[in-house]
Amino acid sequence: MLAMSDINCIKHLRNKKGQSITKIKEVLGINWRTAKKYADEDQLPESKIKHSKGMMHTEKWGEIVSDWLFEDSKLKKKLRITNKQIFKELQGHGFKGSYRTVCYFISDWENSHNEQLDKGHDRLEHPPSEAQVDFGVMEVVKDGEYLDTHVLVMSFPYSNTAFAVPLPSENQECFLQGLKHLFTQIKGVPRNIRIDNLTPAVKKVRSKTEEAKLTDTFIQFQNHYGFDVQVCNPRSGHEKGSVENKVGYIRYNFFATSPVMNSYEDLTETLRVQLENDRKRLHYEKEVMIEDLWNKEKNHLLELPTEDYPVFKEVEAKVNKFNEAKLDNTLIHIPRAANFPFIYFVLAWDKFKAVSPDGELLIEDYRPYMNKKRAIPWVTVFKDWIRKPRVVPYSRYQKYLPGRVNDYLMVDDLVIRKERLVEMLNLLMTHDMKRVNEEFYDLISEKSENPFGLDWSEYDSLAPMERGSQS
């Protein structure tokens, strides 16, 4: 079909200029029949909706299959006829089409006849003091190694305000401790919290006939703080789209390069400040400062309870003959534990206590997952730096270097810097970065130039600012 501008030109040449079909054909370089069609015939608008074609729609086969599918829809799923059985039945009635043709028709029929299949989303209204929570896994660097931290994010859709707290895991102790800390940050309690089917809170997922069932521990926590809970449908992340977006927003804005984490407390405070500053911008839809909306919304929060809620969990554990018991999928050595038939673990979000049946404290320590780290690939990093020593001060990895190694490499002379990079690479072939930093003075070659012209003991006594002035 020609474009409307071309059709208009043909009409103009024919009706206004009085040219013949042959002349129009020569002028425009089109087929004579095409010129005749658009010059003398009426061009009426036609519907662009395509009607179903093919033997399943134009012959009796589609109607037969529709009847079978309608009858099957009243039966339990395991009693329904399969696509392959339908195809064989049709062949017995003289059907000449392919199996794929039948499958396409059945798929279209099911999509158009399933009343419960509605892919549209309802636009949700979010009153003040309604919150959504979810976890997001972020990467940080602690003690020169990568560490995955689970950030619990609380979003308030009304004002688009967010709060976050990093935690070592997503178990029940961390989840409740995280909520407790977030309540303290916002100086109140949301009236309603929407969650997905988090294992620490939900013991039975919602079905078509039954509501989701919460764990007893979470219900006790909920009763203490007085908030209501809404559990999303399975695989329905759009029902808490605000917090889903906030998790991504925090990841891409505050964790784009892995921040250095000295402790969970320090990282929590850093996130609090960053998110507080982030509220000094316009709401994406309401054209009002987020901070102003939050100041209005927080007046609707519930008050914090006067009595503190202790978050802990007690579990019974068996002990093997080597005085070991399993915690967080890790065997923990507990002195004298084999003297008892069993012991109790008292679990907090970050620490644990091993207690005898008589209440005697056997050991107290950090939980194993607090030390689950991944080494930074320093060998690969140093190889890249050796090729381009100028980029070291600007590299994303420079801030992860331990103090002594960093001071040793931060010299202005690129020739000396490259020599020291090669020397450090040789050490990293046989030692990890932590050991290189701890035993720096012993491991560094005696032939290496003293970077500060000092005795090592004198250098070690200098404050960081003084070291810089010496260099």
C-alpha positions as CSV (number, residue, x, y, z in Angstrom):
1,M,0.0,0.0,0.0
2,L,1.3,3.5,-0.9
3,A,1.8,6.2,1.7
4,M,-1.1,8.6,2.1
5,S,1.0,11.5,0.7
6,D,1.6,9.5,-2.5
7,I,-2.1,8.7,-2.8
8,N,-2.9,12.3,-2.4
9,C,-0.4,13.2,-5.2
10,I,-2.1,10.7,-7.6
11,K,-5.5,12.1,-6.8
12,H,-4.3,15.7,-7.4
13,L,-2.7,14.8,-10.8
14,R,-5.9,13.0,-11.9
15,N,-8.6,15.3,-10.5
16,K,-6.9,18.8,-10.4
17,K,-4.5,18.5,-13.4
18,G,-6.7,16.2,-15.5
19,Q,-3.8,13.9,-16.4
20,S,-4.3,10.4,-17.8
21,I,-3.5,7.2,-16.0
22,T,-0.5,6.6,-18.4
23,K,0.9,10.1,-17.7
24,I,0.6,9.6,-14.0
25,K,2.3,6.2,-14.3
26,E,5.2,7.8,-16.2
27,V,5.6,10.8,-13.9
28,L,5.6,8.8,-10.6
29,G,7.2,5.7,-12.0
30,I,4.6,3.3,-10.7
31,N,2.6,0.4,-12.1
32,W,-0.3,1.4,-14.4
33,R,-2.7,-0.7,-12.3
34,T,-1.5,1.0,-9.1
35,A,-2.1,4.4,-10.7
36,K,-5.5,3.4,-11.9
37,K,-6.5,2.0,-8.5
38,Y,-5.6,5.1,-6.5
39,A,-6.6,7.6,-9.1
40,D,-10.2,6.5,-9.8
41,E,-11.2,4.2,-6.9
42,D,-12.4,5.5,-3.5
43,Q,-10.0,5.0,-0.6
44,L,-12.1,4.2,2.4
45,P,-10.7,3.6,5.9
46,E,-10.4,-0.1,6.9
47,S,-10.1,-1.7,10.3
48,K,-6.6,-2.7,11.2
49,I,-7.8,-5.4,13.7
50,K,-6.8,-8.8,12.4
51,H,-9.2,-11.6,12.8
52,S,-8.0,-15.1,13.6
53,K,-7.4,-17.2,10.5
54,G,-6.5,-20.8,9.9
55,M,-8.2,-24.1,10.0
56,M,-8.8,-24.0,13.8
57,H,-10.9,-20.9,13.4
58,T,-12.5,-21.2,9.9
59,E,-13.4,-24.9,10.2
60,K,-15.1,-27.0,12.9
61,W,-12.0,-28.0,14.7
62,G,-11.7,-24.9,16.9
63,E,-15.3,-25.3,18.1
64,I,-14.7,-29.0,19.0
65,V,-11.6,-28.2,21.0
66,S,-13.3,-25.3,22.8
67,D,-16.1,-27.7,23.9
68,W,-13.6,-30.2,25.2
69,L,-11.6,-27.5,27.1
70,F,-14.7,-26.0,28.6
71,E,-15.8,-29.4,29.9
72,D,-12.3,-30.0,31.3
73,S,-12.3,-26.7,33.1
74,K,-14.8,-28.1,35.6
75,L,-12.6,-31.0,36.5
76,K,-9.5,-31.3,38.7
77,K,-6.3,-30.6,36.8
78,K,-5.0,-34.1,37.0
79,L,-8.2,-35.4,35.4
80,R,-8.0,-33.0,32.4
81,I,-7.1,-34.1,28.9
82,T,-3.6,-33.2,27.7
83,N,-2.7,-31.4,24.5
84,K,-1.3,-34.6,23.0
85,Q,-4.5,-36.5,23.8
86,I,-6.6,-33.7,22.2
87,F,-4.5,-33.9,19.1
88,K,-4.9,-37.6,18.8
89,E,-8.7,-37.3,19.3
90,L,-8.8,-34.7,16.5
91,Q,-6.8,-37.0,14.2
92,G,-9.4,-39.7,14.8
93,H,-12.1,-37.3,13.5
94,G,-10.1,-36.5,10.3
95,F,-8.0,-33.5,11.4
96,K,-5.1,-32.9,9.0
97,G,-3.3,-30.1,10.9
98,S,-0.2,-30.2,13.0
99,Y,0.3,-30.7,16.8
100,R,1.8,-27.2,17.0
101,T,-1.4,-25.7,15.5
102,V,-3.5,-27.4,18.2
103,C,-1.2,-26.2,21.0
104,Y,-1.3,-22.6,19.8
105,F,-5.1,-22.7,19.7
106,I,-5.3,-24.2,23.2
107,S,-2.9,-21.5,24.6
108,D,-5.0,-18.7,23.1
109,W,-8.2,-20.3,24.4
110,E,-6.8,-20.6,28.0
111,N,-5.6,-17.0,28.0
112,S,-9.0,-15.6,26.8
113,H,-11.2,-17.9,29.0
114,N,-9.3,-17.8,32.3
115,E,-11.2,-15.3,34.5
116,Q,-8.5,-15.4,37.2
117,L,-5.7,-14.6,34.7
118,D,-5.5,-10.8,34.8
119,K,-2.1,-9.5,34.0
120,G,-3.1,-5.9,34.8
121,H,-2.1,-4.3,38.1
122,D,-4.3,-2.3,40.3
123,R,-3.0,1.2,41.1
124,L,-2.5,1.1,44.9
125,E,-3.2,3.9,47.3
126,H,-0.7,4.5,50.0
127,P,-1.9,6.4,53.1
128,P,0.6,8.0,55.5
129,S,2.4,5.6,57.9
130,E,2.2,2.6,55.6
131,A,5.6,1.0,55.1
132,Q,7.1,-1.7,53.0
133,V,10.2,-3.8,53.9
134,D,12.6,-6.0,52.0
135,F,16.2,-7.3,52.0
136,G,18.8,-6.4,49.4
137,V,22.3,-8.0,49.2
138,M,25.1,-5.4,48.9
139,E,28.8,-5.8,48.7
140,V,31.2,-4.1,51.1
141,V,34.9,-4.4,52.0
142,K,35.9,-5.3,55.6
143,D,39.5,-5.9,56.7
144,G,40.6,-5.9,53.1
145,E,38.2,-8.6,52.0
146,Y,34.8,-8.6,50.3
147,L,31.7,-9.2,52.5
148,D,28.1,-9.6,51.4
149,T,25.8,-7.7,53.8
150,H,22.0,-8.0,53.8
151,V,20.5,-4.5,53.9
152,L,17.0,-4.4,55.3
153,V,15.2,-1.5,53.6
154,M,12.0,0.2,54.9
155,S,10.2,2.4,52.4
156,F,7.3,4.8,53.0
157,P,5.5,5.1,49.6
158,Y,3.5,8.1,50.6
159,S,6.5,10.3,51.0
160,N,9.1,8.2,49.1
161,T,11.3,8.1,52.2
162,A,13.6,5.2,53.0
163,F,15.6,3.9,55.9
164,A,18.1,1.1,55.9
165,V,20.1,-1.1,58.2
166,P,22.9,-3.6,57.2
167,L,22.8,-7.0,58.7
168,P,24.9,-10.2,58.3
169,S,22.0,-12.5,57.4
170,E,18.3,-12.7,56.7
171,N,17.4,-15.0,59.6
172,Q,14.7,-14.3,62.2
173,E,17.1,-12.7,64.7
174,C,18.5,-10.3,62.1
175,F,15.1,-9.5,60.6
176,L,13.6,-8.6,64.0
177,Q,16.7,-6.7,65.2
178,G,16.7,-4.8,61.9
179,L,13.0,-3.8,62.3
180,K,13.7,-2.8,65.9
181,H,16.6,-0.6,64.8
182,L,14.6,1.0,62.0
183,F,11.8,1.8,64.4
184,T,14.4,3.6,66.5
185,Q,15.7,5.5,63.5
186,I,12.3,6.8,62.5
187,K,11.3,7.5,66.2
188,G,8.0,5.6,65.8
189,V,6.3,2.6,64.4
190,P,4.4,2.3,61.0
191,R,0.8,1.5,61.4
192,N,1.0,-1.0,58.6
193,I,3.9,-3.0,57.1
194,R,3.8,-4.8,53.9
195,I,6.2,-7.7,53.5
196,D,6.7,-10.5,51.0
197,N,6.9,-14.2,52.1
198,L,10.0,-13.8,54.2
199,T,10.8,-17.1,56.0
200,P,11.5,-15.3,59.4
201,A,7.9,-13.9,59.4
202,V,5.8,-16.3,57.3
203,K,5.5,-20.0,58.0
204,K,2.8,-20.7,55.4
205,V,2.4,-18.9,52.1
206,R,-0.9,-17.5,51.1
207,S,-3.0,-19.7,48.8
208,K,-6.2,-19.2,46.8
209,T,-8.3,-20.4,49.7
210,E,-6.2,-19.5,52.8
211,E,-4.4,-16.4,54.1
212,A,-0.7,-16.5,54.9
213,K,0.2,-17.7,58.4
214,L,2.8,-15.8,60.4
215,T,5.4,-17.3,62.7
216,D,4.6,-17.2,66.4
217,T,7.8,-15.2,67.1
218,F,6.9,-12.6,64.5
219,I,3.3,-12.3,65.9
220,Q,4.7,-11.7,69.4
221,F,7.0,-9.0,68.0
222,Q,4.1,-7.5,66.0
223,N,1.9,-7.4,69.1
224,H,4.6,-5.6,71.2
225,Y,4.9,-2.8,68.6
226,G,1.3,-2.7,67.5
227,F,1.6,-2.6,63.7
228,D,-0.6,-4.5,61.2
229,V,0.9,-6.7,58.6
230,Q,0.1,-7.3,54.9
231,V,1.7,-10.3,53.2
232,C,2.1,-10.0,49.4
233,N,0.9,-12.8,47.1
234,P,3.6,-15.2,46.0
235,R,5.7,-13.9,43.0
236,S,4.0,-10.5,43.2
237,G,6.8,-8.1,43.7
238,H,4.7,-5.3,42.2
239,E,2.6,-5.3,45.4
240,K,5.6,-3.8,47.2
241,G,7.1,-1.9,44.3
242,S,8.1,1.0,46.4
243,V,10.6,-0.9,48.5
244,E,11.8,-3.0,45.5
245,N,12.7,0.3,43.8
246,K,14.4,1.6,46.9
247,V,16.6,-1.5,47.2
248,G,17.8,-0.8,43.7
249,Y,18.2,2.9,44.4
250,I,20.3,2.3,47.4
251,R,22.4,-0.3,45.7
252,Y,23.2,1.9,42.6
253,N,23.7,5.2,44.5
254,F,25.4,4.1,47.8
255,F,27.0,0.8,46.9
256,A,28.1,1.3,43.3
257,T,31.6,0.9,44.5
258,S,31.9,-1.3,47.6
259,P,32.2,0.9,50.6
260,V,34.7,0.2,53.4
261,M,32.9,-1.1,56.5
262,N,34.6,-0.9,59.8
263,S,31.6,-2.3,61.6
264,Y,27.9,-2.7,61.1
265,E,27.3,0.2,63.5
266,D,29.4,2.5,61.4
267,L,27.9,1.5,58.1
268,T,24.4,1.9,59.6
269,E,25.2,5.4,60.6
270,T,26.7,6.2,57.2
271,L,23.5,4.9,55.5
272,R,21.3,6.9,57.9
273,V,23.2,10.2,57.0
274,Q,23.1,9.4,53.3
275,L,19.4,8.7,53.2
276,E,18.7,11.7,55.4
277,N,20.5,13.9,52.8
278,D,18.7,12.1,50.0
279,R,15.4,13.5,51.3
280,K,16.4,17.0,50.2
281,R,14.9,16.6,46.7
282,L,11.6,16.7,45.0
283,H,9.2,13.8,45.1
284,Y,9.1,12.2,41.6
285,E,5.4,12.7,41.3
286,K,4.0,15.2,43.8
287,E,6.6,17.9,43.1
288,V,7.0,18.5,46.8
289,M,10.2,18.0,48.8
290,I,10.5,14.5,50.2
291,E,11.7,15.9,53.5
292,D,8.5,18.0,53.8
293,L,6.3,15.0,53.0
294,W,8.1,12.9,55.6
295,N,7.8,15.6,58.3
296,K,4.0,15.4,57.6
297,E,3.9,11.6,57.5
298,K,5.8,10.9,60.7
299,N,3.0,12.6,62.7
300,H,0.9,9.5,61.8
301,L,3.4,7.0,63.2
302,L,2.6,4.9,66.3
303,E,4.6,5.7,69.4
304,L,7.5,3.4,70.4
305,P,6.7,1.1,73.4
306,T,8.3,2.2,76.6
307,E,9.7,-1.3,77.3
308,D,12.6,-2.6,75.2
309,Y,11.9,-5.8,73.2
310,P,14.8,-8.3,73.5
311,V,15.6,-10.1,70.3
312,F,17.0,-13.6,70.8
313,K,16.4,-17.2,70.0
314,E,17.1,-20.3,72.0
315,V,17.8,-23.6,70.3
316,E,18.9,-27.0,71.6
317,A,22.0,-28.5,70.0
318,K,23.6,-31.9,70.1
319,V,27.3,-32.2,70.8
320,N,29.7,-34.7,69.2
321,K,32.7,-36.4,71.0
322,F,35.0,-33.7,69.8
323,N,33.2,-31.0,71.9
324,E,31.6,-29.6,68.7
325,A,28.1,-28.4,67.9
326,K,26.7,-27.1,64.6
327,L,25.6,-23.5,64.4
328,D,24.9,-21.7,61.1
329,N,26.1,-24.8,59.2
330,T,29.4,-24.5,60.9
331,L,30.9,-26.8,63.6
332,I,31.8,-24.7,66.7
333,H,34.3,-26.0,69.3
334,I,32.8,-25.6,72.8
335,P,35.0,-26.5,75.8
336,R,33.6,-29.3,78.0
337,A,30.4,-29.5,75.9
338,A,30.7,-33.3,75.5
339,N,30.2,-33.5,79.3
340,F,26.5,-32.8,78.8
341,P,23.9,-34.7,76.8
342,F,23.0,-31.5,74.9
343,I,23.5,-27.7,75.2
344,Y,21.6,-24.6,74.4
345,F,22.5,-21.9,71.9
346,V,21.2,-18.4,72.8
347,L,21.3,-16.6,69.5
348,A,21.4,-12.8,69.0
349,W,21.7,-11.3,65.5
350,D,25.5,-11.0,65.8
351,K,26.6,-13.2,68.7
352,F,25.8,-16.4,70.4
353,K,26.2,-18.0,73.8
354,A,26.6,-21.7,74.5
355,V,24.9,-22.7,77.7
356,S,24.8,-26.0,79.6
357,P,21.4,-27.5,80.6
358,D,22.2,-26.1,84.1
359,G,22.6,-22.6,82.8
360,E,26.4,-22.5,82.9
361,L,27.9,-20.2,80.2
362,L,30.4,-22.4,78.3
363,I,31.4,-19.9,75.5
364,E,30.3,-16.6,74.0
365,D,31.5,-15.4,70.6
366,Y,30.4,-13.9,67.3
367,R,28.2,-16.0,65.0
368,P,30.1,-17.8,62.2
369,Y,28.5,-15.8,59.4
370,M,30.0,-12.6,60.8
371,N,33.3,-13.7,59.3
372,K,32.2,-15.0,55.9
373,K,34.4,-13.0,53.5
374,R,35.8,-13.2,50.0
375,A,39.4,-12.2,49.2
376,I,39.9,-9.3,46.8
377,P,41.8,-10.5,43.7
378,W,44.9,-8.4,44.6
379,V,47.2,-10.3,42.3
380,T,45.1,-9.3,39.3
381,V,44.7,-5.8,40.5
382,F,48.5,-5.3,41.0
383,K,49.2,-6.7,37.5
384,D,46.9,-4.1,36.1
385,W,48.5,-1.4,38.2
386,I,52.0,-2.4,37.0
387,R,50.9,-1.8,33.4
388,K,49.5,1.6,34.4
389,P,51.1,2.8,37.6
390,R,49.7,6.3,37.1
391,V,46.1,5.1,37.9
392,V,46.8,3.7,41.4
393,P,45.6,6.8,43.3
394,Y,42.4,6.9,41.3
395,S,41.6,3.2,41.3
396,R,38.5,1.9,43.1
397,Y,40.7,-0.6,44.9
398,Q,43.2,2.0,46.3
399,K,40.9,2.8,49.3
400,Y,40.9,-0.9,50.2
401,L,44.7,-1.1,50.6
402,P,45.8,-1.5,54.3
403,G,47.7,1.4,55.8
404,R,51.3,0.4,55.5
405,V,51.0,-1.0,52.0
406,N,49.1,2.1,50.9
407,D,51.7,4.5,52.3
408,Y,54.5,2.5,50.6
409,L,52.9,2.7,47.2
410,M,51.8,6.4,47.3
411,V,54.9,8.0,45.9
412,D,55.0,10.6,43.1
413,D,57.8,9.0,41.2
414,L,56.1,6.6,38.8
415,V,59.3,4.6,38.2
416,I,59.7,4.0,42.0
417,R,56.0,3.3,42.3
418,K,56.2,0.6,39.5
419,E,59.2,-1.0,41.2
420,R,57.3,-1.2,44.5
421,L,54.2,-2.6,42.7
422,V,56.3,-5.4,41.3
423,E,57.8,-6.0,44.7
424,M,54.4,-6.2,46.3
425,L,53.1,-8.5,43.6
426,N,56.0,-10.9,44.3
427,L,55.0,-10.9,48.0
428,L,51.3,-11.5,47.1
429,M,52.2,-14.6,45.2
430,T,53.1,-16.4,48.5
431,H,51.3,-14.3,51.1
432,D,47.8,-12.8,51.5
433,M,47.4,-9.0,51.8
434,K,46.6,-9.1,55.5
435,R,49.8,-10.9,56.3
436,V,51.8,-8.6,54.1
437,N,50.5,-5.6,56.0
438,E,51.0,-7.2,59.4
439,E,54.5,-8.4,58.7
440,F,55.3,-5.5,56.4
441,Y,58.7,-4.6,57.8
442,D,60.0,-8.2,57.9
443,L,58.7,-9.1,54.4
444,I,59.8,-6.0,52.5
445,S,63.1,-6.6,50.8
446,E,66.2,-5.2,52.6
447,K,67.3,-3.8,49.2
448,S,64.2,-1.7,48.8
449,E,64.6,2.0,49.2
450,N,63.3,3.2,52.6
451,P,60.3,5.3,51.4
452,F,60.6,7.9,54.1
453,G,64.3,7.9,54.9
454,L,63.5,6.7,58.5
455,D,64.1,3.8,60.7
456,W,61.0,1.6,60.6
457,S,60.6,2.0,64.3
458,E,60.6,5.8,63.9
459,Y,58.2,5.6,60.9
460,D,55.8,3.4,62.9
461,S,55.5,6.0,65.6
462,L,54.5,8.8,63.2
463,A,50.8,9.7,62.9
464,P,49.3,9.4,59.4
465,M,49.5,13.1,58.7
466,E,53.1,13.2,59.8
467,R,53.9,10.3,57.4
468,G,52.5,12.3,54.6
469,S,54.7,15.3,55.4
470,Q,57.8,13.1,55.5
471,S,57.1,11.8,52.0
